[in-house]
Amino acid sequence: MPVTARLSRKFYETFGDDLANEIVEWFNQVDFTYRTELRELNEVNFARFEAKLDAKLADLRSELLKWMFLFWVGNMATTIGVAVAVIGLLKR
């Protein structure tokens, strides 16, 4: 939301309406320029942050898949071992 610069009535009376309006316009242009530059800088920084976050999430995803695979392999090996042991006990 843009903020419009205003000067006191005494300033207008001292320097005249033309000069005071020129200064107000200059302040507003400077404010607009700084806001635009800040917005662009924020967009660039957010894009950089998002790229880093995507890379970290991709690494995390691959690490998670690796550990899930190891868990399920270990779980299946244990289940098969217990099943073989129970079948062996039942055959006696």
N, CA, C and O atoms as a CHARMM CRD file, in Angstrom:
* protein
*
  368
    1    1 MET  N      0.84000  -1.15400   0.00000 PROA 1      0.00000
    2    1 MET  CA     0.00000   0.00000   0.00000 PROA 1      0.00000
    3    1 MET  C      0.89700   1.23200   0.00000 PROA 1      0.00000
    4    1 MET  O      1.65100   1.44000   0.95100 PROA 1      0.00000
    5    2 PRO  N      0.83200   2.04000  -1.02800 PROA 2      0.00000
    6    2 PRO  CA     1.70500   3.21900  -1.10600 PROA 2      0.00000
    7    2 PRO  C      1.32500   4.26600  -0.06300 PROA 2      0.00000
    8    2 PRO  O      0.15600   4.45300   0.27400 PROA 2      0.00000
    9    3 VAL  N      2.34600   4.92700   0.42400 PROA 3      0.00000
   10    3 VAL  CA     2.15100   6.01000   1.38400 PROA 3      0.00000
   11    3 VAL  C      2.47900   7.31300   0.67200 PROA 3      0.00000
   12    3 VAL  O      3.57000   7.46400   0.12100 PROA 3      0.00000
   13    4 THR  N      1.56000   8.23700   0.68200 PROA 4      0.00000
   14    4 THR  CA     1.77800   9.51700   0.02900 PROA 4      0.00000
   15    4 THR  C      2.40700  10.47900   1.01400 PROA 4      0.00000
   16    4 THR  O      1.88800  10.68700   2.11000 PROA 4      0.00000
   17    5 ALA  N      3.52300  11.06400   0.62400 PROA 5      0.00000
   18    5 ALA  CA     4.19200  12.03300   1.49500 PROA 5      0.00000
   19    5 ALA  C      3.40700  13.33000   1.49700 PROA 5      0.00000
   20    5 ALA  O      2.91500  13.77300   0.45900 PROA 5      0.00000
   21    6 ARG  N      3.29400  13.93100   2.66200 PROA 6      0.00000
   22    6 ARG  CA     2.63700  15.23400   2.78500 PROA 6      0.00000
   23    6 ARG  C      3.53900  16.13600   3.61800 PROA 6      0.00000
   24    6 ARG  O      4.24900  15.67300   4.51100 PROA 6      0.00000
   25    7 LEU  N      3.50100  17.38600   3.32500 PROA 7      0.00000
   26    7 LEU  CA     4.29300  18.35400   4.07000 PROA 7      0.00000
   27    7 LEU  C      3.35700  19.30300   4.80600 PROA 7      0.00000
   28    7 LEU  O      2.18800  19.44600   4.44900 PROA 7      0.00000
   29    8 SER  N      3.88400  19.94100   5.82900 PROA 8      0.00000
   30    8 SER  CA     3.05000  20.84100   6.62600 PROA 8      0.00000
   31    8 SER  C      2.64400  22.07500   5.80700 PROA 8      0.00000
   32    8 SER  O      3.28100  22.42900   4.81400 PROA 8      0.00000
   33    9 ARG  N      1.58600  22.69700   6.25200 PROA 9      0.00000
   34    9 ARG  CA     1.08900  23.90800   5.58500 PROA 9      0.00000
   35    9 ARG  C      2.15000  25.00500   5.63400 PROA 9      0.00000
   36    9 ARG  O      2.28000  25.78600   4.69200 PROA 9      0.00000
   37   10 LYS  N      2.91800  25.06600   6.74500 PROA 10     0.00000
   38   10 LYS  CA     3.97100  26.07300   6.88300 PROA 10     0.00000
   39   10 LYS  C      5.04400  25.88600   5.80700 PROA 10     0.00000
   40   10 LYS  O      5.57000  26.86500   5.27700 PROA 10     0.00000
   41   11 PHE  N      5.36500  24.63500   5.48700 PROA 11     0.00000
   42   11 PHE  CA     6.34200  24.36000   4.43200 PROA 11     0.00000
   43   11 PHE  C      5.83100  24.90100   3.10300 PROA 11     0.00000
   44   11 PHE  O      6.58000  25.51700   2.34500 PROA 11     0.00000
   45   12 TYR  N      4.53900  24.66400   2.82300 PROA 12     0.00000
   46   12 TYR  CA     3.93400  25.16700   1.58900 PROA 12     0.00000
   47   12 TYR  C      3.96400  26.69700   1.55900 PROA 12     0.00000
   48   12 TYR  O      4.23600  27.30000   0.52000 PROA 12     0.00000
   49   13 GLU  N      3.68900  27.30500   2.68400 PROA 13     0.00000
   50   13 GLU  CA     3.67900  28.76700   2.74400 PROA 13     0.00000
   51   13 GLU  C      5.08100  29.34500   2.57600 PROA 13     0.00000
   52   13 GLU  O      5.25900  30.39000   1.94800 PROA 13     0.00000
   53   14 THR  N      6.08000  28.65500   3.14400 PROA 14     0.00000
   54   14 THR  CA     7.44600  29.16700   3.08800 PROA 14     0.00000
   55   14 THR  C      8.04100  29.02600   1.68600 PROA 14     0.00000
   56   14 THR  O      8.63100  29.97200   1.16400 PROA 14     0.00000
   57   15 PHE  N      7.88900  27.85700   1.08100 PROA 15     0.00000
   58   15 PHE  CA     8.55800  27.59800  -0.19200 PROA 15     0.00000
   59   15 PHE  C      7.63300  27.68600  -1.40900 PROA 15     0.00000
   60   15 PHE  O      8.10900  27.65100  -2.54400 PROA 15     0.00000
   61   16 GLY  N      6.36100  27.79600  -1.19700 PROA 16     0.00000
   62   16 GLY  CA     5.42700  27.89000  -2.31100 PROA 16     0.00000
   63   16 GLY  C      4.88800  26.52000  -2.70600 PROA 16     0.00000
   64   16 GLY  O      5.51800  25.48900  -2.47100 PROA 16     0.00000
   65   17 ASP  N      3.70900  26.54000  -3.31100 PROA 17     0.00000
   66   17 ASP  CA     3.04200  25.29300  -3.67200 PROA 17     0.00000
   67   17 ASP  C      3.80400  24.49800  -4.73400 PROA 17     0.00000
   68   17 ASP  O      3.86700  23.27100  -4.66100 PROA 17     0.00000
   69   18 ASP  N      4.37900  25.18800  -5.71200 PROA 18     0.00000
   70   18 ASP  CA     5.07200  24.48100  -6.80100 PROA 18     0.00000
   71   18 ASP  C      6.25800  23.68100  -6.27300 PROA 18     0.00000
   72   18 ASP  O      6.39200  22.49600  -6.57700 PROA 18     0.00000
   73   19 LEU  N      7.11300  24.32000  -5.49000 PROA 19     0.00000
   74   19 LEU  CA     8.29400  23.64000  -4.95400 PROA 19     0.00000
   75   19 LEU  C      7.88600  22.53900  -3.98400 PROA 19     0.00000
   76   19 LEU  O      8.44600  21.44400  -4.03000 PROA 19     0.00000
   77   20 ALA  N      6.93100  22.80500  -3.11600 PROA 20     0.00000
   78   20 ALA  CA     6.48600  21.80000  -2.15300 PROA 20     0.00000
   79   20 ALA  C      5.89600  20.59100  -2.87700 PROA 20     0.00000
   80   20 ALA  O      6.17700  19.45300  -2.50300 PROA 20     0.00000
   81   21 ASN  N      5.09100  20.82200  -3.89600 PROA 21     0.00000
   82   21 ASN  CA     4.52700  19.71300  -4.66200 PROA 21     0.00000
   83   21 ASN  C      5.60800  18.92500  -5.38700 PROA 21     0.00000
   84   21 ASN  O      5.52100  17.70300  -5.50300 PROA 21     0.00000
   85   22 GLU  N      6.62800  19.62600  -5.87600 PROA 22     0.00000
   86   22 GLU  CA     7.75300  18.94500  -6.52200 PROA 22     0.00000
   87   22 GLU  C      8.47500  18.03400  -5.54200 PROA 22     0.00000
   88   22 GLU  O      8.82300  16.90200  -5.87800 PROA 22     0.00000
   89   23 ILE  N      8.70100  18.52900  -4.32800 PROA 23     0.00000
   90   23 ILE  CA     9.38200  17.72600  -3.30700 PROA 23     0.00000
   91   23 ILE  C      8.52900  16.52100  -2.91900 PROA 23     0.00000
   92   23 ILE  O      9.04700  15.41500  -2.76900 PROA 23     0.00000
   93   24 VAL  N      7.23900  16.73200  -2.75900 PROA 24     0.00000
   94   24 VAL  CA     6.34100  15.62100  -2.44000 PROA 24     0.00000
   95   24 VAL  C      6.37600  14.57700  -3.54900 PROA 24     0.00000
   96   24 VAL  O      6.44500  13.38000  -3.27200 PROA 24     0.00000
   97   25 GLU  N      6.33100  15.01700  -4.78700 PROA 25     0.00000
   98   25 GLU  CA     6.39200  14.09600  -5.92100 PROA 25     0.00000
   99   25 GLU  C      7.71100  13.33500  -5.93000 PROA 25     0.00000
  100   25 GLU  O      7.73400  12.13600  -6.20700 PROA 25     0.00000
  101   26 TRP  N      8.80400  14.02100  -5.63000 PROA 26     0.00000
  102   26 TRP  CA    10.11600  13.37700  -5.59500 PROA 26     0.00000
  103   26 TRP  C     10.15100  12.30500  -4.49700 PROA 26     0.00000
  104   26 TRP  O     10.63400  11.19600  -4.72200 PROA 26     0.00000
  105   27 PHE  N      9.63300  12.64600  -3.30600 PROA 27     0.00000
  106   27 PHE  CA     9.57100  11.66300  -2.21800 PROA 27     0.00000
  107   27 PHE  C      8.75700  10.44200  -2.62700 PROA 27     0.00000
  108   27 PHE  O      9.14600   9.31000  -2.33700 PROA 27     0.00000
  109   28 ASN  N      7.64700  10.66100  -3.28900 PROA 28     0.00000
  110   28 ASN  CA     6.79900   9.55100  -3.72400 PROA 28     0.00000
  111   28 ASN  C      7.49700   8.69000  -4.77600 PROA 28     0.00000
  112   28 ASN  O      7.35700   7.46700  -4.76400 PROA 28     0.00000
  113   29 GLN  N      8.24200   9.31400  -5.67900 PROA 29     0.00000
  114   29 GLN  CA     8.99100   8.54900  -6.68400 PROA 29     0.00000
  115   29 GLN  C     10.08400   7.72000  -6.02800 PROA 29     0.00000
  116   29 GLN  O     10.28100   6.55600  -6.37700 PROA 29     0.00000
  117   30 VAL  N     10.79600   8.32000  -5.07600 PROA 30     0.00000
  118   30 VAL  CA    11.84800   7.57900  -4.35700 PROA 30     0.00000
  119   30 VAL  C     11.22900   6.40300  -3.60600 PROA 30     0.00000
  120   30 VAL  O     11.75600   5.29100  -3.63700 PROA 30     0.00000
  121   31 ASP  N     10.11100   6.65400  -2.93400 PROA 31     0.00000
  122   31 ASP  CA     9.42100   5.59000  -2.20200 PROA 31     0.00000
  123   31 ASP  C      9.00700   4.47500  -3.14700 PROA 31     0.00000
  124   31 ASP  O      9.19100   3.30000  -2.83000 PROA 31     0.00000
  125   32 PHE  N      8.45400   4.81800  -4.29700 PROA 32     0.00000
  126   32 PHE  CA     8.02800   3.81800  -5.27500 PROA 32     0.00000
  127   32 PHE  C      9.22600   3.00800  -5.78200 PROA 32     0.00000
  128   32 PHE  O      9.14600   1.78800  -5.92600 PROA 32     0.00000
  129   33 THR  N     10.33200   3.70100  -6.05000 PROA 33     0.00000
  130   33 THR  CA    11.53400   3.01500  -6.53200 PROA 33     0.00000
  131   33 THR  C     12.04900   2.02400  -5.49900 PROA 33     0.00000
  132   33 THR  O     12.36200   0.88100  -5.83000 PROA 33     0.00000
  133   34 TYR  N     12.13500   2.46300  -4.24700 PROA 34     0.00000
  134   34 TYR  CA    12.61700   1.56900  -3.19000 PROA 34     0.00000
  135   34 TYR  C     11.68500   0.38500  -2.98600 PROA 34     0.00000
  136   34 TYR  O     12.14300  -0.73900  -2.78200 PROA 34     0.00000
  137   35 ARG  N     10.40000   0.62700  -3.04000 PROA 35     0.00000
  138   35 ARG  CA     9.44200  -0.47200  -2.88700 PROA 35     0.00000
  139   35 ARG  C      9.58100  -1.47500  -4.02700 PROA 35     0.00000
  140   35 ARG  O      9.54800  -2.68500  -3.80100 PROA 35     0.00000
  141   36 THR  N      9.73700  -0.97500  -5.24300 PROA 36     0.00000
  142   36 THR  CA     9.89600  -1.86300  -6.39300 PROA 36     0.00000
  143   36 THR  C     11.17000  -2.68600  -6.27400 PROA 36     0.00000
  144   36 THR  O     11.15400  -3.89300  -6.51400 PROA 36     0.00000
  145   37 GLU  N     12.27600  -2.04100  -5.90600 PROA 37     0.00000
  146   37 GLU  CA    13.54100  -2.76500  -5.74300 PROA 37     0.00000
  147   37 GLU  C     13.44400  -3.79800  -4.63700 PROA 37     0.00000
  148   37 GLU  O     13.95700  -4.90800  -4.77500 PROA 37     0.00000
  149   38 LEU  N     12.79400  -3.44300  -3.54400 PROA 38     0.00000
  150   38 LEU  CA    12.63200  -4.38200  -2.43400 PROA 38     0.00000
  151   38 LEU  C     11.77900  -5.57600  -2.85000 PROA 38     0.00000
  152   38 LEU  O     12.09000  -6.71200  -2.49100 PROA 38     0.00000
  153   39 ARG  N     10.71400  -5.33200  -3.59900 PROA 39     0.00000
  154   39 ARG  CA     9.86100  -6.41400  -4.06300 PROA 39     0.00000
  155   39 ARG  C     10.65200  -7.35400  -4.97100 PROA 39     0.00000
  156   39 ARG  O     10.55100  -8.57400  -4.84100 PROA 39     0.00000
  157   40 GLU  N     11.43600  -6.79200  -5.89000 PROA 40     0.00000
  158   40 GLU  CA    12.23300  -7.62400  -6.79700 PROA 40     0.00000
  159   40 GLU  C     13.27600  -8.42700  -6.03400 PROA 40     0.00000
  160   40 GLU  O     13.49400  -9.60400  -6.32000 PROA 40     0.00000
  161   41 LEU  N     13.92000  -7.78600  -5.06000 PROA 41     0.00000
  162   41 LEU  CA    14.91200  -8.48700  -4.23700 PROA 41     0.00000
  163   41 LEU  C     14.26300  -9.62200  -3.46200 PROA 41     0.00000
  164   41 LEU  O     14.82900 -10.71100  -3.37400 PROA 41     0.00000
  165   42 ASN  N     13.09100  -9.38600  -2.90200 PROA 42     0.00000
  166   42 ASN  CA    12.37400 -10.43600  -2.17500 PROA 42     0.00000
  167   42 ASN  C     12.00100 -11.59200  -3.08400 PROA 42     0.00000
  168   42 ASN  O     12.09500 -12.75200  -2.68200 PROA 42     0.00000
  169   43 GLU  N     11.58200 -11.29200  -4.29900 PROA 43     0.00000
  170   43 GLU  CA    11.23100 -12.35000  -5.24500 PROA 43     0.00000
  171   43 GLU  C     12.44600 -13.19500  -5.60600 PROA 43     0.00000
  172   43 GLU  O     12.35400 -14.42000  -5.68900 PROA 43     0.00000
  173   44 VAL  N     13.58300 -12.54200  -5.81900 PROA 44     0.00000
  174   44 VAL  CA    14.81800 -13.27500  -6.13900 PROA 44     0.00000
  175   44 VAL  C     15.23900 -14.14200  -4.96300 PROA 44     0.00000
  176   44 VAL  O     15.59200 -15.30800  -5.14300 PROA 44     0.00000
  177   45 ASN  N     15.20400 -13.58000  -3.76200 PROA 45     0.00000
  178   45 ASN  CA    15.58900 -14.34700  -2.57800 PROA 45     0.00000
  179   45 ASN  C     14.63900 -15.51200  -2.33100 PROA 45     0.00000
  180   45 ASN  O     15.07400 -16.59500  -1.94000 PROA 45     0.00000
  181   46 PHE  N     13.34400 -15.29800  -2.55600 PROA 46     0.00000
  182   46 PHE  CA    12.39500 -16.38900  -2.36600 PROA 46     0.00000
  183   46 PHE  C     12.62900 -17.49800  -3.38900 PROA 46     0.00000
  184   46 PHE  O     12.55100 -18.67900  -3.05000 PROA 46     0.00000
  185   47 ALA  N     12.91300 -17.13200  -4.62600 PROA 47     0.00000
  186   47 ALA  CA    13.18900 -18.14000  -5.65600 PROA 47     0.00000
  187   47 ALA  C     14.43900 -18.94300  -5.29600 PROA 47     0.00000
  188   47 ALA  O     14.46800 -20.16000  -5.47600 PROA 47     0.00000
  189   48 ARG  N     15.46300 -18.26900  -4.79100 PROA 48     0.00000
  190   48 ARG  CA    16.68400 -18.95200  -4.37500 PROA 48     0.00000
  191   48 ARG  C     16.39400 -19.89900  -3.20000 PROA 48     0.00000
  192   48 ARG  O     16.86700 -21.03600  -3.18100 PROA 48     0.00000
  193   49 PHE  N     15.61700 -19.42300  -2.22600 PROA 49     0.00000
  194   49 PHE  CA    15.24300 -20.24100  -1.07300 PROA 49     0.00000
  195   49 PHE  C     14.44300 -21.45600  -1.50900 PROA 49     0.00000
  196   49 PHE  O     14.67200 -22.56600  -1.02900 PROA 49     0.00000
  197   50 GLU  N     13.50000 -21.24000  -2.42300 PROA 50     0.00000
  198   50 GLU  CA    12.66700 -22.33800  -2.89600 PROA 50     0.00000
  199   50 GLU  C     13.49700 -23.39400  -3.62300 PROA 50     0.00000
  200   50 GLU  O     13.23800 -24.58900  -3.48100 PROA 50     0.00000
  201   51 ALA  N     14.48900 -22.96500  -4.39500 PROA 51     0.00000
  202   51 ALA  CA    15.36200 -23.91100  -5.09600 PROA 51     0.00000
  203   51 ALA  C     16.17100 -24.73200  -4.10300 PROA 51     0.00000
  204   51 ALA  O     16.31100 -25.94400  -4.26400 PROA 51     0.00000
  205   52 LYS  N     16.70500 -24.07300  -3.07200 PROA 52     0.00000
  206   52 LYS  CA    17.46100 -24.80300  -2.04200 PROA 52     0.00000
  207   52 LYS  C     16.55700 -25.76600  -1.28700 PROA 52     0.00000
  208   52 LYS  O     16.96100 -26.88700  -0.97800 PROA 52     0.00000
  209   53 LEU  N     15.35500 -25.34200  -0.99200 PROA 53     0.00000
  210   53 LEU  CA    14.41000 -26.19300  -0.27300 PROA 53     0.00000
  211   53 LEU  C     14.04200 -27.40800  -1.11100 PROA 53     0.00000
  212   53 LEU  O     13.96500 -28.52000  -0.59100 PROA 53     0.00000
  213   54 ASP  N     13.81500 -27.20500  -2.40200 PROA 54     0.00000
  214   54 ASP  CA    13.50100 -28.33000  -3.28800 PROA 54     0.00000
  215   54 ASP  C     14.64700 -29.33000  -3.32800 PROA 54     0.00000
  216   54 ASP  O     14.41600 -30.53900  -3.31700 PROA 54     0.00000
  217   55 ALA  N     15.88400 -28.83600  -3.37500 PROA 55     0.00000
  218   55 ALA  CA    17.04600 -29.73000  -3.39800 PROA 55     0.00000
  219   55 ALA  C     17.13700 -30.51200  -2.09200 PROA 55     0.00000
  220   55 ALA  O     17.38400 -31.71800  -2.11100 PROA 55     0.00000
  221   56 LYS  N     16.93600 -29.82500  -0.93500 PROA 56     0.00000
  222   56 LYS  CA    16.99800 -30.53600   0.35200 PROA 56     0.00000
  223   56 LYS  C     15.89600 -31.55600   0.46400 PROA 56     0.00000
  224   56 LYS  O     16.10900 -32.64000   1.00700 PROA 56     0.00000
  225   57 LEU  N     14.68600 -31.22300  -0.05100 PROA 57     0.00000
  226   57 LEU  CA    13.58000 -32.17900   0.02800 PROA 57     0.00000
  227   57 LEU  C     13.83900 -33.38300  -0.87200 PROA 57     0.00000
  228   57 LEU  O     13.46800 -34.50300  -0.52000 PROA 57     0.00000
  229   58 ALA  N     14.46400 -33.17400  -2.01800 PROA 58     0.00000
  230   58 ALA  CA    14.79200 -34.29300  -2.90300 PROA 58     0.00000
  231   58 ALA  C     15.79300 -35.22200  -2.22100 PROA 58     0.00000
  232   58 ALA  O     15.66200 -36.44300  -2.30600 PROA 58     0.00000
  233   59 ASP  N     16.79300 -34.65100  -1.54600 PROA 59     0.00000
  234   59 ASP  CA    17.76000 -35.46500  -0.81100 PROA 59     0.00000
  235   59 ASP  C     17.07100 -36.23200   0.31000 PROA 59     0.00000
  236   59 ASP  O     17.33900 -37.41500   0.52100 PROA 59     0.00000
  237   60 LEU  N     16.19500 -35.55900   1.01700 PROA 60     0.00000
  238   60 LEU  CA    15.47300 -36.19000   2.11500 PROA 60     0.00000
  239   60 LEU  C     14.59100 -37.32000   1.60300 PROA 60     0.00000
  240   60 LEU  O     14.50400 -38.37700   2.22900 PROA 60     0.00000
  241   61 ARG  N     13.94600 -37.10300   0.48100 PROA 61     0.00000
  242   61 ARG  CA    13.07100 -38.12100  -0.10400 PROA 61     0.00000
  243   61 ARG  C     13.87000 -39.37100  -0.48000 PROA 61     0.00000
  244   61 ARG  O     13.42800 -40.48700  -0.20600 PROA 61     0.00000
  245   62 SER  N     15.01500 -39.20300  -1.09200 PROA 62     0.00000
  246   62 SER  CA    15.81400 -40.36900  -1.48300 PROA 62     0.00000
  247   62 SER  C     16.35400 -41.09000  -0.25200 PROA 62     0.00000
  248   62 SER  O     16.41500 -42.32000  -0.23000 PROA 62     0.00000
  249   63 GLU  N     16.74400 -40.33600   0.76800 PROA 63     0.00000
  250   63 GLU  CA    17.22700 -40.94500   2.01300 PROA 63     0.00000
  251   63 GLU  C     16.09600 -41.73100   2.69300 PROA 63     0.00000
  252   63 GLU  O     16.31500 -42.83100   3.20100 PROA 63     0.00000
  253   64 LEU  N     14.91600 -41.16800   2.69700 PROA 64     0.00000
  254   64 LEU  CA    13.75700 -41.82200   3.30500 PROA 64     0.00000
  255   64 LEU  C     13.41000 -43.11000   2.56200 PROA 64     0.00000
  256   64 LEU  O     13.11300 -44.12600   3.18900 PROA 64     0.00000
  257   65 LEU  N     13.44400 -43.07300   1.23700 PROA 65     0.00000
  258   65 LEU  CA    13.16000 -44.28000   0.46000 PROA 65     0.00000
  259   65 LEU  C     14.17800 -45.37500   0.73700 PROA 65     0.00000
  260   65 LEU  O     13.82400 -46.55200   0.80700 PROA 65     0.00000
  261   66 LYS  N     15.43100 -44.99500   0.89300 PROA 66     0.00000
  262   66 LYS  CA    16.47100 -45.98400   1.19900 PROA 66     0.00000
  263   66 LYS  C     16.18400 -46.65100   2.53900 PROA 66     0.00000
  264   66 LYS  O     16.23400 -47.87700   2.63900 PROA 66     0.00000
  265   67 TRP  N     15.88700 -45.87500   3.55200 PROA 67     0.00000
  266   67 TRP  CA    15.63000 -46.43500   4.87500 PROA 67     0.00000
  267   67 TRP  C     14.33700 -47.24700   4.89700 PROA 67     0.00000
  268   67 TRP  O     14.26000 -48.25800   5.59600 PROA 67     0.00000
  269   68 MET  N     13.33300 -46.82800   4.15300 PROA 68     0.00000
  270   68 MET  CA    12.09600 -47.61100   4.07800 PROA 68     0.00000
  271   68 MET  C     12.36400 -48.96900   3.43900 PROA 68     0.00000
  272   68 MET  O     11.84500 -49.98600   3.89900 PROA 68     0.00000
  273   69 PHE  N     13.17100 -48.98800   2.38300 PROA 69     0.00000
  274   69 PHE  CA    13.51300 -50.25400   1.73100 PROA 69     0.00000
  275   69 PHE  C     14.25100 -51.16800   2.70300 PROA 69     0.00000
  276   69 PHE  O     13.94000 -52.35500   2.79900 PROA 69     0.00000
  277   70 LEU  N     15.23200 -50.61600   3.42700 PROA 70     0.00000
  278   70 LEU  CA    15.96600 -51.43700   4.39100 PROA 70     0.00000
  279   70 LEU  C     15.05200 -51.95200   5.50300 PROA 70     0.00000
  280   70 LEU  O     15.20000 -53.09000   5.94900 PROA 70     0.00000
  281   71 PHE  N     14.12200 -51.13200   5.94600 PROA 71     0.00000
  282   71 PHE  CA    13.17300 -51.56800   6.97500 PROA 71     0.00000
  283   71 PHE  C     12.32300 -52.72800   6.48500 PROA 71     0.00000
  284   71 PHE  O     12.17000 -53.73100   7.18200 PROA 71     0.00000
  285   72 TRP  N     11.76700 -52.58900   5.27500 PROA 72     0.00000
  286   72 TRP  CA    10.88900 -53.63700   4.77200 PROA 72     0.00000
  287   72 TRP  C     11.65400 -54.92100   4.45400 PROA 72     0.00000
  288   72 TRP  O     11.11300 -56.01200   4.63600 PROA 72     0.00000
  289   73 VAL  N     12.87800 -54.81900   3.99100 PROA 73     0.00000
  290   73 VAL  CA    13.69100 -56.01800   3.75600 PROA 73     0.00000
  291   73 VAL  C     13.94700 -56.72800   5.07900 PROA 73     0.00000
  292   73 VAL  O     13.80400 -57.94700   5.17200 PROA 73     0.00000
  293   74 GLY  N     14.32700 -55.96000   6.10800 PROA 74     0.00000
  294   74 GLY  CA    14.55100 -56.55400   7.42900 PROA 74     0.00000
  295   74 GLY  C     13.27700 -57.14200   8.00500 PROA 74     0.00000
  296   74 GLY  O     13.30600 -58.21500   8.60800 PROA 74     0.00000
  297   75 ASN  N     12.18200 -56.46500   7.83100 PROA 75     0.00000
  298   75 ASN  CA    10.89700 -56.94600   8.32600 PROA 75     0.00000
  299   75 ASN  C     10.49700 -58.24200   7.62600 PROA 75     0.00000
  300   75 ASN  O     10.05000 -59.18600   8.27700 PROA 75     0.00000
  301   76 MET  N     10.65400 -58.29100   6.31300 PROA 76     0.00000
  302   76 MET  CA    10.30700 -59.49600   5.55400 PROA 76     0.00000
  303   76 MET  C     11.21600 -60.66100   5.93900 PROA 76     0.00000
  304   76 MET  O     10.75000 -61.79400   6.06300 PROA 76     0.00000
  305   77 ALA  N     12.51200 -60.39200   6.12800 PROA 77     0.00000
  306   77 ALA  CA    13.44600 -61.44800   6.53200 PROA 77     0.00000
  307   77 ALA  C     13.05200 -62.01100   7.88800 PROA 77     0.00000
  308   77 ALA  O     13.08000 -63.22600   8.08200 PROA 77     0.00000
  309   78 THR  N     12.68600 -61.15300   8.82300 PROA 78     0.00000
  310   78 THR  CA    12.26400 -61.60500  10.14500 PROA 78     0.00000
  311   78 THR  C     10.97600 -62.42000  10.04900 PROA 78     0.00000
  312   78 THR  O     10.85700 -63.47100  10.67900 PROA 78     0.00000
  313   79 THR  N     10.01900 -61.94300   9.26800 PROA 79     0.00000
  314   79 THR  CA     8.74300 -62.65100   9.11400 PROA 79     0.00000
  315   79 THR  C      8.95300 -64.02200   8.49000 PROA 79     0.00000
  316   79 THR  O      8.37400 -65.00900   8.94400 PROA 79     0.00000
  317   80 ILE  N      9.76800 -64.08600   7.46400 PROA 80     0.00000
  318   80 ILE  CA    10.05000 -65.37900   6.81800 PROA 80     0.00000
  319   80 ILE  C     10.77400 -66.29900   7.78000 PROA 80     0.00000
  320   80 ILE  O     10.47500 -67.49200   7.83700 PROA 80     0.00000
  321   81 GLY  N     11.73600 -65.75800   8.54900 PROA 81     0.00000
  322   81 GLY  CA    12.45900 -66.58500   9.52800 PROA 81     0.00000
  323   81 GLY  C     11.53500 -67.14600  10.59200 PROA 81     0.00000
  324   81 GLY  O     11.65600 -68.31600  10.95500 PROA 81     0.00000
  325   82 VAL  N     10.61800 -66.34100  11.09700 PROA 82     0.00000
  326   82 VAL  CA     9.65500 -66.81000  12.09600 PROA 82     0.00000
  327   82 VAL  C      8.72900 -67.85500  11.47500 PROA 82     0.00000
  328   82 VAL  O      8.42500 -68.86200  12.11400 PROA 82     0.00000
  329   83 ALA  N      8.28000 -67.63300  10.25200 PROA 83     0.00000
  330   83 ALA  CA     7.39600 -68.59100   9.58400 PROA 83     0.00000
  331   83 ALA  C      8.09800 -69.92300   9.38000 PROA 83     0.00000
  332   83 ALA  O      7.49600 -70.97500   9.59500 PROA 83     0.00000
  333   84 VAL  N      9.36400 -69.89800   8.96900 PROA 84     0.00000
  334   84 VAL  CA    10.13400 -71.13100   8.77800 PROA 84     0.00000
  335   84 VAL  C     10.31000 -71.83800  10.11900 PROA 84     0.00000
  336   84 VAL  O     10.19900 -73.06200  10.18700 PROA 84     0.00000
  337   85 ALA  N     10.58100 -71.09400  11.17900 PROA 85     0.00000
  338   85 ALA  CA    10.74900 -71.70200  12.50300 PROA 85     0.00000
  339   85 ALA  C      9.45800 -72.34000  12.99200 PROA 85     0.00000
  340   85 ALA  O      9.48100 -73.44000  13.54500 PROA 85     0.00000
  341   86 VAL  N      8.33800 -71.66700  12.79400 PROA 86     0.00000
  342   86 VAL  CA     7.03700 -72.22700  13.22300 PROA 86     0.00000
  343   86 VAL  C      6.69800 -73.46800  12.42700 PROA 86     0.00000
  344   86 VAL  O      6.20500 -74.44600  12.98900 PROA 86     0.00000
  345   87 ILE  N      6.95200 -73.44900  11.13200 PROA 87     0.00000
  346   87 ILE  CA     6.68300 -74.62400  10.29900 PROA 87     0.00000
  347   87 ILE  C      7.59000 -75.76200  10.72800 PROA 87     0.00000
  348   87 ILE  O      7.15400 -76.91300  10.77300 PROA 87     0.00000
  349   88 GLY  N      8.84800 -75.46200  11.04500 PROA 88     0.00000
  350   88 GLY  CA     9.77000 -76.49000  11.51500 PROA 88     0.00000
  351   88 GLY  C      9.31200 -77.08900  12.83900 PROA 88     0.00000
  352   88 GLY  O      9.43800 -78.29900  13.02700 PROA 88     0.00000
  353   89 LEU  N      8.79600 -76.30400  13.74700 PROA 89     0.00000
  354   89 LEU  CA     8.29700 -76.79600  15.03200 PROA 89     0.00000
  355   89 LEU  C      7.04400 -77.64400  14.84100 PROA 89     0.00000
  356   89 LEU  O      6.85100 -78.63500  15.54400 PROA 89     0.00000
  357   90 LEU  N      6.19000 -77.25700  13.89000 PROA 90     0.00000
  358   90 LEU  CA     4.95400 -77.99300  13.65300 PROA 90     0.00000
  359   90 LEU  C      5.22700 -79.36200  12.99900 PROA 90     0.00000
  360   90 LEU  O      4.42000 -80.27500  13.17300 PROA 90     0.00000
  361   91 LYS  N      6.29400 -79.53100  12.28000 PROA 91     0.00000
  362   91 LYS  CA     6.62000 -80.77000  11.59800 PROA 91     0.00000
  363   91 LYS  C      7.15500 -81.80900  12.56700 PROA 91     0.00000
  364   91 LYS  O      7.12200 -82.99600  12.24300 PROA 91     0.00000
  365   92 ARG  N      7.64100 -81.43100  13.72900 PROA 92     0.00000
  366   92 ARG  CA     8.20100 -82.39500  14.69500 PROA 92     0.00000
  367   92 ARG  C      7.18600 -83.23800  15.30100 PROA 92     0.00000
  368   92 ARG  O      7.50600 -84.09200  16.12800 PROA 92     0.00000
